[in-house]
Amino acid sequence: MGITTDTFSRRLEHLRRALERPNAPLEVVAALIDALLEGGDRAGALQAYRRYAPRYENGAPQLRTRLRALHERILWNAPETTLQTNVPASRYVMVGREAETYAIAEQLRITPVLCITGAGGVGKTRIALEVARRVLPEYADGVWWVDLSPIEDGAYCAEYVAHILGLTLIDATAEAFAETLASKSCVLVLDRCERVADAVRVLVDDLRKHCTAVRFLLTSRSAIGAAGEHEVRVAPLDLPREDRSDRTTMLSSPAVQLFVERAAAVDPRFGLTEENAGAIGALCRKLGGLPLAIELAASSAGHVPLSHIAQRVDAGHEDIFQTIRWSYDLLDPAAAATLLRLGIFAGPFGFDEAQATSGEQIASSLKRLIDAALVHMRLEGGTPEYYLLDSARDFALARLTGDEAAAVNRRLLSYYARLARGESSGRARLELSFSNIANVLAALSDDADASAEALAVLAAAGIRFGVLGHVDETTRLCESALDNAAADPKHSSAYVDVVRTLAWLRNRKGDFRKAIELARESADLALALDVPRLVVSALSIAYIASINAGDYDAARACSDEALEVARKTEDAAILADALRSAAGSRVAIGDFEASLPLYDELLTLDVERVPQTVLAMAMHDYAIARFSLGNSQVAQTLAQRSAELSAQRRDYSTQADAHNVLGAISLSEGNVEDALQFYRTALHLANRPGLHPITVARTLEGCAASALRDEQLDIAGQILGHSEQMRLRFRAPRNPFERAKGQALHTALESRLGAERFEACLIAGRTKTFGEICGLAARLDAGSAPPEKAERFAGLTNRERVIAELAAGGVSNREISEDLHVSVRTVENHLAAVYRKLGIKTRAEL
């Protein structure tokens, strides 16, 4: 039962009476504002904020932080919108950058490419983060943060950015990225572009040709030169006056505010007093207003006298390295050594990884480095994750000797190798450390003593890296590891496993012939070593690549050979993989009856010993066989179980294929609405890492068949045209079973549309981007969907909705402009758009 009007009114009155007390805590203000927002009175919430916030503005820094958060909640309270983002939460409030933040956010709305530039340590990243959070409600497809610092080679820039966004690149090019991103309305925040500026420029220019609704917010030491780029140069924080040193004057300086807030975060007892105000102001002036330098100095203020910090600064801080240097000099020897070793990490790292770089316990040293602002920590899924800023990493690497760097890299690689050789839970953790593993393997690529451990890591995690989207870079790492392997690789199962992994990667890239060659090589080596698991796995990859290449006789021969090897073992996992391949080769050519006993035998094995990935793929193929033989109910159960198992392993290709089968079953039963839902789910998975082009093509063909049944013939023709173009582009032929279905769809559409119109639809589909085709699929049932009752402000953007609600609540244009930090003209323009969309003429009608 909802809250009654009388109860709600009494609640508001109770809160307002509580606020009449002179020392009412800020929590009461927050409760009143939450209650007003709950009742839909955004204007009333804003008026309450204006009335009560001044009481707390001169209080402790923590109160000002909470006030700003409260203001943000009022302005952007939008419970009807699910916001998508990976932008990390801020540990600290933004200090002294409010004007720049609002100006950049406003500029981003009219500028496709905006680059924040400035010296190292000036706060470019923090400003970009704040802007990202501020504009998030305005973009339907979210705001996405990509830290480019782990990328050393610009050739992998597009692939890396796509991976962070959770998108699949059918091939690792900017053109393929643009196809995937074309229909999105979002902001890409590319942080620290300077190391791969040329690659970022090419990527941004290529994406802009197709992605008209995407905005790009960049940070770099200097502009990258992208077409239409608008540069915003960030200056250091404003400094306090030299002729006055009283507390009130100092507190008005953003540089001093930052120092005090960061010092209080480390030591809550620290505060700005009349006694220390002058010293803090002088220190901030010596540091030139650089936020990073101020933070580093403030981290020591709780336990080091200000005079001592000032002496360190006087010794020289011409650049940020000098500032880091005197913070480094304040460390004890253990913490200092830990910092240098942590410099080898290319990306975020966990505690165990950090511990692996040292021969001693580092918990206290790591805490000391965090307190000194030299290492930063954030929570990812409830687990602490650590990282160094570029400047701190560069400082550490510059002081880590070559011999020590090699030793640290070897220790870290040994840690990864132990995970690879250990329990499955440990191996699963490797996938979270791809950038660090790639960095270590590159650093030790010429170290013969490290080759065995490099092979062990890639053998354990290489395919998972590929599934997660790192196809090109993992291919390069595997090729390098094989080239640098020990002289007699035939005695190394890890070597054979990496050859097998490389075969899988080549198949994923569409190089089927090379994949078959490598898979056969791996199988032969594994046979010589008498490792049945690798023999069967390699032959299974050869079977899949042969299917993709259209060589069905070879596929069946590979799968039968694998089954013969597997039957000589007593290992359920090996036998399950071989049975899956053998049965799948029958399904591919339409010999469904012959596949049934093989699947039945597989399902009688000990389920606990059969890998979930194998079971998921087998159940998918078995579902196809049962469905094709007329048993839809069993097929549906099998496909649903396949979808569940593959989702648990994040195997998006099998998960998408399972939904394709469910869609086909629904379509056969005349349930077009359910079929479309299954196919759209599969299509959504196409924006995930690891989805093969063949799976995408199958999904599109299912959408086309649904559109045909729904009498949306032109859309069906265009989707089919794009699917055929994708198969041609990526050499992804239909197997005999799929060929019959595809021909039936082709014939039915041509018959309904007529030859000329059908050909025109195919051509239109071939020329559209993948994003545009996804947009067509998303609208397939729009014509038949029942109209929803229009809400009061339906159809408005989030910013238009906010302005409309405030205006309807009696807030003036001037007050709205002050709260949103935009010009009055901007508010007027937004209101004009609101009137036009709602079909009204005056403010009173709101």
N, C-alpha and C positions, 0 to 999 in steps of 0.2 A: 504494500500500500504506500502510495506517495505521501509526501508531507503536505498537510493542509495549509491553506492560505493563512489562517489564523496562527497556526503554529509557526509558520515561516516568519510572519510579521513579528511575533513575540521574540523569536530568535534574533532578528535584526535589532529590535528595540533593546534587548538585553545587552547585546554587543556594544551598541552606541552608548548606553549608560556606563558600561565598564570603561569606555574610552574617555569619559568625563573626568576620571581620576587623573591627576597630574603625572603619576609615574606608571601609567598603564604600559605593560610590555608590548613589544612589537608583535608578538604572537596574536594579540587581540585584534590589531589592525589587519593582519593576514586572515584571521577567521572571518572578519566582517567582509573583506574583499572576496574571499572564497564564496561566502553566502550570497553576495550580490551577483557574482558570476554564475553561480548555480541557478539563480532565478532569472538569468538572461539579461541582467541590467549592467551591461558593460560601462555605460556612461556613469551610472551611479557608483560603480567600483572605482572609476577614474576620479570622480569627485571626492570620494572618501580618501583616496591616496593623496590627492592634492591637499586635503584638509589636515591629515594626520602625519604625513611623511616628514614635514619640517621639524617635528619634535626630535627626530632621531638623526638628522643630517650631520650634526656636529658631534655625534657620539663616536664610539670605537669603530675602527675600520670594518669589523665584522658586521656591525649594524648597517653600514653603508652598502656593504655587499648584498645583504639580504633585502635592503630597500630596492636596489636595482633589479634584483631577481623578481621582486613583487611587481614592479612596474612592467617588466617584460611579460609576466603572466597575464596581466590585465590586457595589454595591447594585442598579444598574440594568442589569447585563449581561443582555441578552435577545436573543440572535442570532436566535431564531425569529420575531421580530416586525419587520416593516418599518414604521418610524415615519414618519409624514407630518408635515411641518412646513415653514414658511418662516421660522421664528424665526432671526434672524441669530446667527452665532457671536460669542462675547464676546471682545473684544481683551484685556480685563483680568479678573482674578479679583474676585469680590465680596468686599468688605472691610467688616467691622463690621455686616453686615446678616443674618448667619446666622439669628438668632432670628426676625426679622421674616419672612424668606423661608420658613422652615419653618412658621411659624404661619399665614401667608397660604396656603401650599400646602395645609395641613390644612383651613383654613376653606373653601377653594374646593371641597373634596370634598363639603361639606354645604350650601353656599350657591350657588344658581344665579347670582346677580349679586353680584360683589364689586368694590368701587371703592376703589382706593388713592389717597388724597388727601394733599395737603401743599403746602408753599410751593414756589415755583419753585426749582430747583436742589437739592432735598432728596433726589433719587434715586429718584423714583417709577418712572421708565421702567426704570432698571437693576434694581430689585427685581422688576418685572413680568417682565422678560426672564429673570431667574434662576428665578422661579416657573414660567414657561412651560417652560423646559428641564427642570425637576424633575418636572413632572406629565406630560410628554410620553408616557412609556411606558404611562400608564394609560388612554389614549383611542385607540380603534381608528381613528378618522378624523382623528387628529392635533391639533396645537395650531397656531393660525394667528394671525400677528401683523399688525395693521393700524395703521399710523401715520396718524392723521387730520389731521396738521398741514397737508398740502397742500389740504385741503378748506376753502373759504371759504364756500360756499353749502350749507346743510344739505339742500337739495332733492335733492342728488346723493349723499347719504350712503349710502343703500342700494345704489345702483349702484356706488359706489366700493368699498365693502366687498366686494361680490360679485365685482368685478373682481380685487381682490387675492387672493381665495380661488380664482380661476379658475373661478367659477361663472357660468352663464348666467341672467340674469333675463329671462323671457319678456316681462315689462314691468317698468319700473324702480320697483317698489313693494316695501314690506316684506312684503306678503302673498305676492307672487311669490317673494321671497327665502326666506320660510318654507317654501313648498312644496318648493323645491330642497334646503333644509337639514334638512327634518323628520326624515329617517332617520339623521342623522349623530350620532355620539358624539364630540364634540370640544370644544375650548375656543377661544373667540374672544377674543383680547386686543386691545382697542381702546385705543390709546395716544393721550394728549393730546386728551381729549374736550371740554375746556372751550370751545373755539371754536364747536363745533356741538352743545352739550350737549342742546338741545331735540330736535334731530333724532336724536341717539343714544338719548335716552330713548324716543322713539316707536319707533325701530327695535328696541331691546332688548325693550320691552313686547310688540310685535307678534310678534317671533320666539319669545318664551317661550310664547305661546299654542299653538304647534304643535311646537316643538323641545324636547321634554322632556329629551333627552339632551345638550343643549348647555349649557356653562357659559360665563359672561361675566366676564372679568377686565378692569376698566377702570382707567385712570389719568386723574386730573383734578385741577385746583386745589381743587375742592369736589365733593361728591356731586351726581349728575345728577338724582336723584329718581325713578329707575326703580322699578317695583313690586318689593318684596322685596329691594331693594338693601341690602347690608351694607357699611358704610364702615369702612375701616382707615386711620387717620390716621398718617402717617409723620413722625417727629420727626427733627431733625438727629442726627448721630453723637454718641456719648458722648464727652465732653471729658476731657482729662487733669487730674489734681489740680493745684491751684495751689500747694500747699505743698511739692511735691516736683518735682525736675527731673532726676532720674537717668535713665539710659537704660532700665533695667528697667521703671520706672514708666511712662515715656512709651510704651514698646513695648506695654504692656497697653491703651493707648487706641486704639479703632478710628479716631478722627480722625487720630492720628499715623501709624498703620499705613497709612492711605490716602495721606497726604502722602508718606511715604517710598517706597511702591511706585510712585506716579505719577512722582515725581522720578527714581527709578532707571530707569524706563522711558524717560525722555528722556535721562538721563545715567547710564549704568551705574556710573560711579565714585561716585555719590552714595550715602550710607548714613547711618544713625542712629548718632551717636557720643555719648560723654559730653559732648563740647564743644558740640555743636549741639542736644542733646536739649531743653534748656530753652527755647531760642529757637523751636524747632519747636512745642513744646507751647503756648507763649504765642501764637504765630501762629495755631494751630488754634483756640484759645479766642477770639481776636479775630474769626475768621471764623465763629464761632457753630456750628461743626460742620457747615456746609452742604457736602455732598460736591462740588458743582460749583465752589463758591468755592475749596475746598481743592485741587481738581485744577488750576484755573486758576493758583493761586499756586505749586503744585508744579512746573508746567511751566516756570517761570522759575528754579527753585532751582539748576539746574546752572550758570547763567551770571550770575545776579544775586545779590548777597549777601542773606542772610536779613534783615539789618537794614534793607536798602533795601526789601525786600518788605513788612516790618512797617511801615515809614513810609508806604508807599502805603496799606496797610490802615487805619492810623490816620487817614488823610485822610478816611475815610468809606466804609462798605460797608453802609448801611442795608438795601439790597436787592441782588438779584443783578446789577442793572444797574451798580451801583457797583463790584462785584467785576469784572465784565467790563470796566468802564471802565479800571481801573488795569492790567489785562492788556493792554488795547488801547493804553494810553499807553506801554507798554514796547515796542511794535512800532516798527519803522522805518517811515518814511512810505509806502514802496511796499506793505508788508504791510498797513498800516492801510487804505490806499485799496482794496486788494484785498478785504479783509473787507467793507467797506461795499458794494462792488459785488456780492459774492456773496449779499448779503441778498435780492436780487430772486428767487432761486430758491425755488420753492414746494416742491420735492421734491429727491431726490438728483440729482446732476449729474456729468457726466464731465469729464475734464481739458480736452478741446477746448471744451466749453461754457463752462467757467470762463475759459479763455483768451479766448474771444470777447467777454467782458464788458469786456475791457481793450484798450488800444492798445499794450500792452507785454508782454514776457515775464513770466509769473507763477510759474514753477516754484519758484524759491527762496522767493517770498512764500508760496506755498501750503504748502510744507514748514514754514515758520516758523509759520503759523497752526495747522497740525496739532500741532506741538510745543507750542504754547501752549494746546492743548485748545479752541481757538475753532472749528476745523473738524475734523470726524471723517471717517475713511476706513474703508471696508470693501471686501472683494473680492466682486464678483458675477460668477460664471463666470470667475474668473481676471483680470477687468478691474477696476482701481481705480474706486471710486465714492465720491463725497464728499457730505457733508451738514452742515448747521448745526442745532444744537439751537434750539428755539423762542426761548429767551431771547437767544441770540447773533443770531439772525435779526431779532428785534424791535429789538435794540440797533442793528444795522446799518441797518435801514430807518429808524429814528428819526433817524439822523444823515446819511442820504443825501438831499440836497436834491432838490426836485421836478425841477429842470432836469437834474441829474445822473442821477436815476432814469430819466427819460425817455430820456436819451442812452444809458444802459446797456441799457435795454429795446430800443431801436432797434438797437444793435449786436448784441444776442442774436438779435433777430428776423431781422436780415440774415444772421446765421450759419445759422439754420434755413432761410431762403429759399435760401441757396447750396446747402445739402444737398438741398433740394427740387428745385432746377433742375439738380443735378449727376448723378453716376452713381447707378445703382440701389442700390449698397451704401450710399451716403450717405443716400438716401431711406429705406432700411430702418432706419437709426439713429433716424429721427424718432419711430418708434413707441415707443421706449424713454423718450422725454422728454415724454410727454403732459401731465403735471401742470405742467411748466415752460412748455411751449408755450401751454397754456390760460391760465396766469397772465400771460404776456407779451401774448397777444392781448387779454385783458381789460383790461390796463393801457393798451394803445394803441388801444382800440376807437374813440376819438374823434379819433385822429390820422390825418387824411386822407393825409399823406405815407407812412404805413405800410400803407395799404390794399392796395397792389399786392403787397407781400411777404406780408401776411397771407393773401391769396387764393392766392399761390403755395404756401405751406405747406399750407393746407387742401386745395388741389387735389391735391397730391402724397400726402398722408397721411390725409386725412379718412376715406376708406373703410376704411383699415387701422385707424384709431382705432375705427371702428364695429365692425369684425370682432373687435377685442380687447375689446369690451364697453362702450366709452364712447359709447353711442348717444345718450342724451339730451343730454349736455354738448356733444358734437360737433355735434349738430343746432343747439343754441343758438349755438355759435361760428360755424357756417356762415351762419345767418340774420343774425347781427350783422355778419359780414364783408360780406355782400351788401348789407345796408342802408347800410353806410358806404363802399361802393365808389365809385370815381370816377364823374363825371357820365355818361360815355359807355361803359358796360360792354361794348357790343357789339364793341368793338375789343380786348377782353381775353380771350384763350383761358382764362386762369386763372379769370376770372369764370364763363365757361361751364362750366368743369370743376367749380367749386364748386356751381353749380346742379345739375349731374349728380350730384355727391356727395350733395347734399341729397335728390335723388330716391331714391337708393339707401337713405339713412337712413330716409326716410318709408316705403319699402317694408318695411324691416326692422322698423319699429314697427307695421306692419299697416295703415297709412293708404294703401291701394293707389291710390285715386282721386287723391289729392294727389301721389303718386309718379308716376303716369302724366302728370299735368299738368306737373309739373316736368321730367320726362324729355323730353316733347315740346318744352317751352320751350328746354331745353338743346340738343336736336337742331336746332331751327330757328335758334338763334343760331350754332351751330357750322357749319351749312350756309352762313349768310351770311358767316362768316369763312373758309369753305372749309378747314375742318379735318376731314377725313374720319374720323380716329381718334375724335374726340369725337362726331361724328354717329352712327357705328356703335355706340359704347359707350352713348350715351344711348338710342338705339333699342332696344338689348339690355335695358337696365333697364326701358324701357316694355313690352317683350315679357314680361319676368318678372313685372312688376306686373300686367299684363293677365291672365296665366295665373292668378296668385293671386286676382285679382278675379273669375275665372270667365268672362272675355270672350275666348274662344278665337279668334274671327274677328279681333278687334283685335290679338291677340298674333301671329297669322300675318301680318297686314298689316304690323306693325312690323318683324318679322324679315325679310320679303321686301324691304321698303324699305331696311333696313340692308344686305342682300346686294347690292342693286342699286348702292348707293353704293360698297360695298367692291370690287366687281368692276372699278370704274373706276380703282382704285389698283393699285400693284404691291407693296403692303405685305402680307407674309404674316401679320403679327400682326392687322392690321385684317380681312383676309379670313377668318382663322380664327375670330375673334369673331363675325362675321356668319354664317358657315356653322354655327357652334354654335347660334346663336339660331334660324336657319331650320330646322335639323334638329330641334331641341328642340321647336319649335312643332308639328311633325308627330308626334313621339313623344307629346306631351301629349294629343292627340286619338286616339291609337291607330293612326295611319297610318304603320306602321313601315317598310313597303316604300319609301314616298316619302322616308324619312329616310336610307336606306342610301347612295345616291349622294352625298349631301351630306357624310356622315361620311367616306366613302371619299376624297372630294376633300380634306377637311380633313387627313386623315392622310398625304396625298401632299405636303403643304407642307413647307418646310424647318423641321424640328423645333426647330432652334436659334433660329429667329426667332419661334416661337410661344410666348406667355407660358404658363408652367406652369399657372397657375390656369385659363386657357381650355382647355388640353389636358386637365386633370383633369376639369373639368365635362363636356367633350365625350365623353370616354371613359366616364364614368358613364352619360350618356344613351344612348350607342351600345351599351353593355352591356345596357341595358333593351331596346333594339330587337332585338338579336341573341337575347337570352333569350326574348323574346316570340315570335320567329319559330322557336324550337326549337333554336338553336345554343348550348347551355349552355357548351360548352368555350371557345369564343371569348369569350362573355359573361363567363366567370369570369376569363379573362386580362385583358380590358379593365377589369373592376371592380377587380382587384388592382392594376393599374397606376394607376388613378385614385386608389385609397387611398394608394399610395406618394407620388404627386406632391402630393396635397393635404396629406399629413402634413408634407412638407418645407416647405410654405408656411403651415402652421398654419391651413389653411382647414378648420375642423372640420365645417362643414355638408356640404361635398362629401365629406369623409372618412367622415362618418357615413352619408351616402347610399350611398357605395360599399359599405360593410359591409352596408347593408340589401339591396343587390342580391346580394351574396355569400350572405347569409342566405336569400334567396328561392330562389337556385339550389340550395343545400344541402337546403332543405325540399322542393323539387320532386323531388329524388333520394332522398327518404326518410331523409335524414341529419339527424334532429332535433337531435342533440347538437351538431353543427357549426353548424347554423342558430342555435341558442340562443347559442352563443359569439359568432357574428358580431353578432347583435342586441344582446347585452349589451355588446359593445364599442361599438356605435353609441350605446347608451343612456348608457354612461359618458361619451361625448363630449358628451352633453347638459349635463354640468356644466362645460362649457368656454365661453369667450366666443364670441359670434357665431352660435350655433346658432339657426336660425329655427324658430318653432313648428311649421311645416308638416313640417320634417324630424323633429322630435320625435314628431309624430303618426304619421308613416310608420313610425318605429322601433317605437312602441308597437303598431301594427297587425301588424307582423312578429312581435313577441313574442306577441301574442294568437293568431296563426295557428300558431306553434310550440306554444303551450300546448294548442291544440285537437288537434294531431297527437299530443301527448304525453298526451292524455286528462285533462288538468287543466282541466276545463271551466269551473268557477267562476272560477278565476284568469283564464282567457281572456276571460270575459265582463266581469270587472271592468276588465281592462286596456283592452278595447275601449271600454267606457263612458267611461273617462277620456280616451281618444284622441278620441272624438266630442265630449266636452265641451270639450276643448282646441281642436278645430277650430271649434266654435261660438263660443267665447269670443274667439278671435283672428281670426275671419272668414277661416278657412283652408279653403276648399272643396276637395273632390277634383276633379282634372281627369277627363275622360271615361275615360281608361285606369285611373286609380286607383278611379274610381267602380264600375267593373265588379268589380274585385278586392274592394273593400270590401263590396259587396252580396253577393258569394259567401261571404265570411267571416261576415257578419251572418246570412245564411240558414242556413249550416251550423251555427252555434252555436245559433241559435234552435231548429232541428230537433232537435239533440241534448239541449238543456236543457229544452225545453218553453217555451211563451210566458211563463208566469208566473215561472218560475225565471230565465229569461233576462232579463226586465225587472228583476227584483230585483238581478241581478248588475250590469247597466248602471247602475242607481241607486247601488249601493254603490261602483262605480268612479268615478262622477261626484263623490261626496262625499269621496273619499280625496284626500290631498295627493299631489303628484308624487313626493315622497320615499317615501311608502308604496307607491305603484305600482312604483317602482324596486325596492323591497324584495321585492315579489311576484315581479317578473321575475327577480331574483337567485336566488330559491328554486325556480325552475321545475323544474329537474332534480334537486332534492334527494331526491325519492322514489326515483329510479332509480339514483342514484349509489351505488357500492359502499361499504359502511361501512369506514372506515379504522381501523386498530388504534389504540386509545386510548393516549395517552402517560400517563406517571405522573401529571402534574398538568394534564391536559387539562381545559378548561372553567373554569379559574381565571382571574381577572383578573391582570394583571401584578403588582400589589401583593400579592395573595394568593399568587401563585407565589413571589415573593421571600421572603415570611414563611415559607411552607411549607418552602422549601429551607433557610432558616437554622435553622428549628426542627428539621428532620430531621437537620441537621448538629450538633445538640447545643447550639445557641446559646439562651440563656435568654430568656424574655419581656422581662425588664428590659434585657438587652443589645440585643435587637432594637429596643426602644423608643428606646434611646439612639442607636443607629446611624441609625435612620430618623427620629429627632426627632419621634416621636409618643408618645402616652401608652401606658402598659401596658394600659389598658382597650381602647384601639384595637387593639393587637396581639391581645388576647384575643378581641375581636369578629371580627377577620379570621380567626383560627384556628378559631373556631366555624363560620364560613362555609365554611372549607376542609374541616373534618370533615363538614359536612352535604353538601357537593358530592361528596366522595370516598366517602361512605358508611362512614366510620370513626368511632371513638369516642375514641381516645386518641392522644397524641403519639407513642407508641412505634410505632403502625401507619404513621406517615409513612415 
